[in-house]
Amino acid sequence: MVLLEKYAQMTVSSLLADHPQIGVILEKHRIDCVSCGSSSCLLKNVVAQHTYDPRRAAQIEAEINVYLAGIEDELTAEHAEKRQ
């Protein structure tokens, strides 16, 4: 499973500032990026670095992808409304 590329290259700290739900998903799986404070971890690396079970990593990435896809859908809808 691959995270949505647009977000995979972003640092977790910048994503959490705009999308705290990602922190909720990570905390649910005992990946505590919210309180870590590191600003250099990329989203694409976080799950791999903190999860040794490939099935669990795929599950976490899938949950994040569902959330991010919803964000993308909302942005697309807003853009379409503005064009009308």
HELIX and SHEET records of a PDB file:
HELIX    1   1 GLU A    5  ALA A    8  1                                   4    
HELIX    2   2 VAL A   12  ASP A   18  1                                   7    
HELIX    3   3 PRO A   20  LYS A   28  1                                   9    
HELIX    4   4 CYS A   33  CYS A   36  1                                   4    
HELIX    5   5 LEU A   43  HIS A   50  1                                   8    
HELIX    6   6 PRO A   54  ARG A   83  1                                  30    
END                                                                             
